[in-house]
């Protein structure tokens, strides 16, 4: 792949490979400009590509080269480049020296099926049909192979192809992230101290951190699900190999329903087959489910192996990767079997969020708003004033919000590793949230969405007992409404309030059958171990359901 610090991406490939659509999606995800080279040629020449070709292909290729070279005047741009442009050695050299290049590939039969009805817009294919597509592909394949990366598009949607490109660019550190500063937050507990690294582009340094700074053995297991495997795992394995690390990838099924002892048992079997040793790291590459399972595996296999978290979702970056909670679900009970086991390091790269679907991205703000509501008023006000900017995954504000939330939770964990006192505050919104997940069998709401609903109900309880001012609850709920971007009311309206409260009473933190509520008494402040009459809790549930 081309040199680091690229601010230009050139997407090329044969006709029908999707370079125009994919290039546009890629630019949108990065927050960059997008330029279709053919459209730019038409703008400059003030006529259609078909008309330009009537002047001869040589004329067109000269116009194409001029348009390509002009892209050197732009930065932070994705350029969709015609498949014939890379025939020219001068053009290939220009692309290699000015950005990172991506070739989209597909079987000629697939290409033909995509473009067979568009011959009037594709002059070189107008009269040749499938044979012309096959011949053109054969003639140009060697040039596409000279690009930095080739991506197969046969069976993938444009969205999936754009994510695959981003995954490779992020893992290889091929984007310019020079404006992002490294922030290191430390967790210091009785069982150990460890760093949390936060920076765009730091995934590229993960091997250096793990094997040089932490001096772990150059042999590890990378645990991921099918999604993070497709996007990042193979690129990370290649990166680790460059640091002489023997890496095995273990892929598990995705989703909360697979966070079970049965899944962990299969991971144990893979570790035993590999003869994984106690000193060798287990690396969790994924969201909260992967982090919880990989952490539980690391805590229990041979009585403890080094654990590294590389969280890939916002929720995991600001919450589940920090603090040492590991575990699996047992029947309808969330995280009922587990342990406290601190990692050796957490590596947070906000760029990993660029490939997240919007719903999964947005649920992470459930944990962020929770932290702000119970103990960080400045963070709450930052979210109030900048919630629209937080929707931008490329924003500097997002980096700040992630860092501030991580610092808040790290301080709580450092003060109370085992949840004997102040760490209980982090359960705000979770007593009802976990109950919602349980009664809906972990299928209707994502965890962060359940926490949003839990905060609305538990905040209402705080108002009902006179602990929280109604206007403070209104500010919380307004922020949630702005930032959630997912309508959950229809999903919780039909839940039996009695069953929901019963599920809450089985919470791990209950005592003598009574819920120990954590409730806000103001924005940025909380009270723990509150006993609330059942009728008050039920009334609050019903009020939010309406």
C-alpha positions in Angstrom: 0.0 0.0 0.0 1.1 3.6 -0.7 2.9 5.7 1.9 1.1 6.7 5.1 -0.6 10.1 5.4 -2.7 9.9 2.2 -5.2 12.6 1.6 -6.3 11.2 -1.8 -7.8 7.8 -2.7 -8.1 6.7 -6.3 -10.7 4.0 -7.0 -10.5 2.3 -10.4 -11.5 -1.0 -12.0 -13.2 -2.5 -15.1 -16.6 -1.2 -16.3 -19.3 -2.4 -14.0 -17.1 -2.9 -11.0 -18.9 -0.1 -9.1 -16.1 2.4 -8.8 -18.5 5.4 -9.1 -21.0 4.2 -6.5 -18.3 2.9 -4.1 -16.1 6.0 -4.5 -19.1 8.2 -3.6 -19.9 6.1 -0.5 -16.3 6.0 0.6 -16.0 9.8 0.4 -19.2 10.2 2.4 -17.9 7.9 5.2 -14.6 9.8 5.4 -16.2 13.2 5.1 -14.1 13.9 2.0 -14.9 15.4 -1.4 -15.7 13.0 -4.2 -14.8 13.4 -7.8 -15.9 11.2 -10.7 -13.2 11.7 -13.3 -15.5 11.1 -16.3 -17.9 13.7 -15.0 -15.0 16.1 -14.5 -13.9 15.5 -18.1 -17.4 16.2 -19.3 -17.5 19.5 -17.3 -14.2 20.7 -18.7 -15.0 19.6 -22.3 -18.6 20.7 -22.0 -19.9 17.6 -23.7 -20.6 14.0 -23.1 -18.0 11.2 -22.9 -19.6 9.6 -26.0 -19.1 12.9 -27.9 -15.5 13.1 -26.8 -14.8 9.6 -28.0 -16.1 10.6 -31.4 -13.0 12.8 -31.6 -10.9 9.7 -31.1 -9.8 7.7 -28.1 -6.4 9.4 -28.1 -8.1 12.8 -27.6 -10.1 11.3 -24.7 -7.1 9.8 -23.0 -5.3 13.1 -23.1 -8.3 14.9 -21.5 -8.5 12.0 -19.0 -4.8 12.5 -18.0 -5.2 16.2 -17.6 -8.2 15.8 -15.3 -6.3 13.1 -13.3 -3.2 15.3 -12.8 -5.4 18.2 -11.7 -6.5 16.2 -8.6 -3.0 16.9 -7.2 -4.4 20.3 -6.3 -6.9 18.8 -3.9 -6.6 17.0 -0.6 -9.1 14.8 1.3 -10.6 13.6 -1.9 -11.8 10.3 -3.3 -11.5 10.0 -7.1 -13.4 7.5 -9.2 -11.0 6.8 -12.1 -12.0 5.2 -15.4 -10.8 1.7 -15.9 -8.8 2.7 -19.0 -6.8 5.5 -17.3 -4.4 3.0 -15.7 -3.2 1.7 -19.0 -0.9 4.7 -19.2 2.3 4.2 -17.2 2.5 7.9 -16.5 -1.0 7.8 -15.0 -0.1 4.8 -12.9 3.0 6.6 -11.6 1.0 9.7 -10.8 -1.5 7.7 -8.8 1.2 5.9 -6.9 3.0 9.1 -6.0 -0.1 11.1 -5.0 -2.4 8.8 -3.1 -3.5 5.3 -2.3 -5.0 3.2 -5.1 -7.9 0.7 -5.0 -8.9 -1.6 -7.9 -12.4 -3.1 -7.7 -12.6 -6.5 -9.4 -15.3 -8.8 -10.5 -15.8 -11.8 -12.8 -16.4 -10.6 -16.4 -19.7 -12.5 -16.4 -20.8 -10.4 -13.4 -19.5 -7.2 -15.0 -21.4 -7.9 -18.2 -24.6 -8.6 -16.4 -24.3 -5.2 -14.6 -23.7 -3.1 -17.8 -25.2 -5.0 -20.7 -28.2 -2.5 -20.8 -25.9 0.6 -20.7 -24.0 0.3 -23.9 -25.0 3.8 -25.0 -23.0 5.2 -22.1 -20.0 2.9 -22.6 -18.5 3.6 -26.1 -15.8 1.0 -26.0 -18.4 -1.8 -25.3 -21.1 -0.6 -27.7 -20.8 -3.3 -30.3 -18.9 -6.1 -28.6 -21.2 -7.6 -25.9 -19.8 -10.1 -23.5 -16.8 -10.8 -25.6 -15.7 -7.2 -25.5 -16.1 -7.2 -21.7 -14.0 -10.3 -21.4 -11.3 -9.0 -23.7 -11.1 -5.6 -22.0 -10.8 -7.3 -18.6 -8.0 -9.5 -19.9 -6.2 -6.6 -21.5 -6.3 -4.5 -18.3 -6.1 -7.0 -15.5 -2.3 -6.7 -15.1 -2.6 -2.9 -14.6 -5.3 -3.3 -12.0 -3.0 -5.7 -10.1 -0.5 -2.9 -9.8 -2.8 -0.9 -7.6 -2.2 -0.9 -3.8 -5.2 -3.0 -3.0 -7.7 -5.1 -5.0 -11.2 -5.7 -3.7 -13.6 -8.3 -5.0 -17.1 -7.0 -5.7 -18.8 -10.0 -7.2 -21.2 -10.8 -4.3 -20.9 -7.7 -2.1 -23.0 -4.5 -2.0 -21.4 -1.1 -2.7 -21.7 -0.4 1.0 -19.9 -3.6 1.9 -17.2 -2.9 -0.6 -16.7 0.6 0.8 -16.4 -0.8 4.3 -13.9 -3.4 3.1 -11.7 -0.6 1.6 -11.9 1.4 4.8 -11.0 -1.7 6.8 -7.8 -2.1 4.8 -6.9 1.6 4.8 -7.4 1.8 8.6 -5.5 -1.3 9.4 -2.6 -0.3 7.3 -2.5 3.3 8.6 -3.0 4.6 5.0 -5.0 7.7 5.9 -3.6 11.1 7.0 -4.4 11.4 10.7 -1.7 13.9 11.6 -4.1 16.2 13.3 -5.2 13.6 15.8 -3.2 13.7 19.0 -2.4 10.6 21.2 -4.2 10.6 24.5 -3.2 8.0 27.1 -5.5 7.3 30.1 -4.3 5.0 32.8 -6.4 2.7 34.9 -4.7 1.9 38.3 -6.3 -0.9 40.3 -5.2 -3.3 43.0 -4.8 -6.0 40.4 -2.8 -3.9 38.0 -2.3 -0.8 36.1 -2.7 -0.5 32.3 -2.8 2.2 29.6 -5.7 3.1 27.3 -4.5 4.5 24.0 -6.9 6.8 22.1 -6.0 8.2 18.7 -7.2 8.1 15.1 -4.9 5.8 13.1 -3.4 4.1 16.2 -4.5 0.6 14.9 -1.4 0.8 12.7 0.7 0.9 15.9 -1.0 -1.9 17.6 1.7 -4.4 16.9 4.4 -2.0 18.2 2.4 -1.4 21.4 1.7 -5.1 22.1 5.0 -6.7 21.2 7.5 -3.8 21.8 6.1 -1.6 24.5 4.3 -4.3 26.4 7.0 -6.9 25.5 4.5 -9.7 25.1 5.6 -12.9 23.3 5.4 -12.8 19.5 2.7 -15.4 19.4 -1.0 -14.5 20.0 -4.6 -15.4 19.3 -6.9 -12.8 17.8 -10.6 -13.4 18.6 -13.2 -11.7 16.4 -16.7 -12.3 14.9 -17.4 -12.7 11.2 -17.9 -8.9 10.8 -14.6 -7.8 12.3 -12.9 -10.7 10.6 -14.0 -9.5 7.2 -13.0 -5.9 7.8 -9.8 -6.0 9.9 -8.6 -9.3 11.2 -6.6 -10.5 8.1 -5.0 -7.1 7.7 -4.0 -7.1 11.4 -2.6 -10.6 11.1 -0.4 -9.4 8.2 0.6 -6.4 10.3 1.5 -8.7 13.2 3.5 -10.9 10.8 5.6 -7.9 9.9 6.6 -7.8 13.5 7.4 -11.5 13.5 4.3 -12.5 15.4 2.7 -15.9 14.8 -1.0 -15.1 14.9 -4.0 -17.4 14.9 -7.5 -15.9 14.2 -10.5 -17.4 16.0 -13.8 -16.4 14.5 -17.0 -16.7 16.6 -20.7 -16.1 15.7 -21.8 -12.5 16.3 -24.5 -11.3 18.5 -25.6 -11.3 22.2 -27.4 -14.6 21.7 -24.0 -16.3 21.1 -22.3 -14.9 24.2 -22.5 -18.3 25.9 -20.4 -20.9 27.7 -20.8 -23.0 24.6 -19.1 -20.4 22.4 -16.3 -20.0 25.0 -15.8 -23.8 25.1 -15.2 -23.8 21.4 -12.6 -21.0 21.9 -10.9 -23.1 24.6 -10.7 -26.0 22.1 -9.0 -23.8 19.6 -6.5 -22.6 22.2 -5.7 -26.1 23.3 -5.3 -27.2 19.7 -2.8 -24.4 19.2 -1.1 -25.1 22.5 -1.6 -21.5 23.5 0.6 -20.7 26.5 -0.1 -18.6 29.6 2.3 -15.8 28.6 0.8 -15.3 25.2 -1.8 -12.6 24.5 -5.5 -13.0 23.6 -6.5 -10.0 21.6 -10.2 -9.1 21.5 -11.1 -7.4 18.2 -14.7 -6.5 18.2 -17.6 -4.9 20.2 -18.9 -5.7 23.6 -19.9 -9.3 22.9 -16.4 -10.2 21.7 -14.7 -8.2 24.4 -16.8 -9.9 27.2 -16.2 -13.4 25.8 -12.5 -12.9 25.0 -12.0 -11.4 28.4 -13.7 -14.3 30.1 -11.6 -16.7 28.1 -8.4 -14.9 29.0 -9.4 -14.9 32.7 -10.1 -18.6 32.9 -7.8 -20.3 30.3 -4.8 -21.7 32.2 -5.9 -19.4 35.0 -5.1 -16.2 33.1 -3.4 -15.1 30.0 -2.6 -11.5 28.9 -5.6 -9.7 27.4 -5.6 -6.8 24.9 -8.8 -5.0 23.9 -9.1 -3.4 20.4 -12.7 -2.3 20.6 -14.5 -1.7 17.3 -17.8 -0.2 18.4 -18.5 3.1 20.2 -20.1 1.2 23.1 -17.1 -1.0 23.5 -14.6 1.9 23.2 -16.2 4.0 26.0 -17.5 1.2 28.2 -17.2 -2.5 28.0 -13.4 -2.6 27.2 -12.6 -0.6 30.3 -12.7 -1.9 33.8 -12.2 -5.6 33.6 -15.7 -6.9 33.6 -15.9 -10.2 31.6 -18.6 -12.8 31.2 -21.2 -14.6 29.3 -25.0 -14.8 29.5 -26.7 -17.8 31.1 -30.2 -18.5 29.9 -32.2 -15.2 30.1 -29.7 -13.7 32.6 -27.2 -11.2 31.1 -23.5 -11.5 32.2 -24.5 -13.9 35.0 -21.3 -15.9 34.7 -18.1 -14.0 34.6 -15.2 -12.4 36.5 -13.2 -9.2 37.0 -10.1 -9.4 34.9 -8.1 -6.4 33.8 -6.5 -6.2 30.4 -2.9 -5.3 29.7 -3.9 -2.5 27.4 -6.8 -1.0 25.5 -6.2 0.4 22.0 -9.0 2.7 20.8 -9.0 3.9 17.2 -12.0 6.1 16.5 -11.5 5.4 12.8 -12.9 1.9 13.4 -16.3 3.5 13.9 -16.4 4.5 10.2 -17.6 1.1 9.2 -20.3 0.8 11.8 -24.0 0.8 10.8 -25.7 4.0 12.2 -27.8 2.1 14.7 -24.9 0.3 16.2 -22.9 3.5 16.3 -25.6 5.5 17.9 -26.3 2.9 20.7 -22.8 3.7 22.1 -24.1 7.1 23.2 -26.3 5.4 25.7 -23.1 4.7 27.8 -21.7 8.2 27.1 -24.9 10.0 28.2 -25.0 7.8 31.3 -21.5 8.8 32.4 -22.3 12.5 31.7 -25.6 12.3 33.7 -24.2 10.7 36.8 -20.8 12.4 37.1 -19.6 14.7 34.4 -21.7 17.9 33.9 -19.2 19.5 31.5 -19.4 16.4 29.3 -23.2 16.6 29.5 -23.1 20.2 28.4 -20.7 19.3 25.6 -23.2 16.8 24.3 -26.1 19.2 24.6 -24.2 21.8 22.6 -22.6 19.5 20.1 -24.9 16.5 19.6 -25.3 17.1 15.9 -21.5 17.2 15.5 -21.3 13.9 17.4 -23.2 12.3 14.5 -20.1 12.9 12.4 -17.8 10.0 12.9 -14.8 12.1 11.6 -15.3 15.0 14.0 -12.7 16.2 16.5 -15.5 16.5 19.0 -16.1 12.8 18.8 -12.5 12.1 19.8 -12.9 14.5 22.7 -16.1 12.9 23.9 -14.6 9.4 23.7 -11.5 10.5 25.6 -13.5 12.3 28.3 -15.9 9.3 28.8 -13.0 6.9 29.0 -11.2 9.2 31.5 -14.4 9.3 33.6 -14.9 5.6 33.7 -11.1 4.9 34.3 -11.2 7.1 37.4 -14.3 5.3 38.7 -12.7 1.8 38.1 -9.4 2.9 39.7 -11.3 4.0 42.8 -13.5 0.9 43.0 -12.3 -2.1 40.9 -14.8 -4.6 42.3 -18.0 -2.5 42.4 -18.2 -2.3 46.1 -19.0 1.4 46.2 -18.7 4.2 43.7 -18.5 1.9 40.7 -22.1 1.0 41.3 -22.9 4.5 39.9 -22.1 3.1 36.4 -25.2 1.0 36.7 -27.5 4.0 36.2 -30.0 3.0 33.4 -28.8 -0.6 33.5 -31.1 -2.1 36.1 -34.1 -1.5 33.8 -31.9 -1.7 30.7 -30.8 -5.3 31.5 -34.3 -6.2 32.4 -35.5 -4.9 29.0 -32.9 -7.0 27.3 -33.9 -10.1 29.3 -37.7 -9.9 28.8 -37.2 -9.3 25.0 -34.7 -12.2 24.8 -31.9 -9.9 23.7 -33.5 -9.5 20.3 -35.5 -6.3 20.2 -33.1 -3.7 21.7 -29.4 -3.2 21.4 -27.7 -2.7 24.8 -27.2 1.0 24.4 -30.8 1.4 23.3 -31.9 -0.5 26.4 -29.8 1.8 28.5 -31.4 4.9 27.0 -34.8 3.5 27.9 -33.5 2.5 31.3 -32.3 6.1 32.0 -35.7 7.5 31.0 -37.5 5.2 33.4 -35.0 5.4 36.3 -34.7 9.2 35.8 -38.5 9.2 36.2 -38.2 7.2 39.4 -35.8 9.8 40.7 -38.3 12.6 40.0 -41.2 10.6 41.6 -39.3 10.2 44.9 -38.3 13.9 44.9 -34.6 13.2 44.3 -34.3 14.9 40.8 -35.8 18.1 39.6 -38.3 17.6 36.7 -36.4 20.1 34.6 -33.2 18.1 35.0 -35.0 15.0 33.8 -36.4 17.0 30.9 -32.8 18.0 29.8 -31.7 14.3 30.0 -34.6 13.1 28.0 -34.2 15.9 25.4 -30.6 15.0 24.9 -31.5 11.3 24.6 -34.1 12.2 22.0 -31.6 14.2 20.0 -28.8 11.7 20.1 -30.6 8.3 20.0 -31.9 8.4 16.5 -33.9 5.2 17.0 -37.5 5.1 18.1 -37.9 2.5 20.8 -41.3 3.2 22.2 -43.1 0.7 20.0 -40.7 -2.0 21.2 -41.4 -1.4 24.9 -45.0 -0.4 24.9 -46.3 -3.9 25.0 -44.0 -5.2 27.7 -45.7 -6.2 30.9 -44.5 -3.7 33.6 -44.8 -6.3 36.3 -42.6 -8.7 34.4 -40.1 -6.0 33.7 -39.8 -5.1 37.3 -39.5 -8.8 38.3 -36.7 -9.1 35.8 -35.0 -6.1 37.4 -35.2 -7.7 40.8 -33.1 -10.6 39.6 -30.3 -8.1 38.8 -26.8 -9.2 39.9 -26.6 -6.2 42.2 -29.9 -6.8 44.0 -29.7 -7.6 47.7 -32.3 -9.5 49.7 -34.5 -9.5 46.7 -34.5 -5.7 46.6 -33.2 -3.6 43.8 -30.4 -1.3 44.8 -31.2 1.6 42.5 -28.6 4.1 41.3 -30.4 7.4 40.6 -29.3 10.9 39.6 -29.9 13.8 42.1 -28.8 16.4 39.5 -27.0 16.5 36.2 -23.5 15.3 37.0 -24.3 13.8 40.4 -25.9 10.6 41.8 -27.0 8.6 44.8 -26.6 4.9 45.2 -28.3 2.1 47.2 -31.7 3.7 47.1 -34.8 1.6 47.9 -37.8 2.4 45.8 -41.4 1.1 46.5 -42.5 -1.2 43.7 -45.6 0.9 43.0 -43.4 3.9 42.2 -41.2 1.9 39.9 -44.2 0.4 38.1 -45.8 3.8 37.7 -42.5 5.2 36.2 -42.3 2.3 33.8 -45.9 2.9 32.7 -45.4 6.6 32.3 -42.4 6.1 29.9 -44.3 3.4 28.0 -47.0 6.0 27.2 
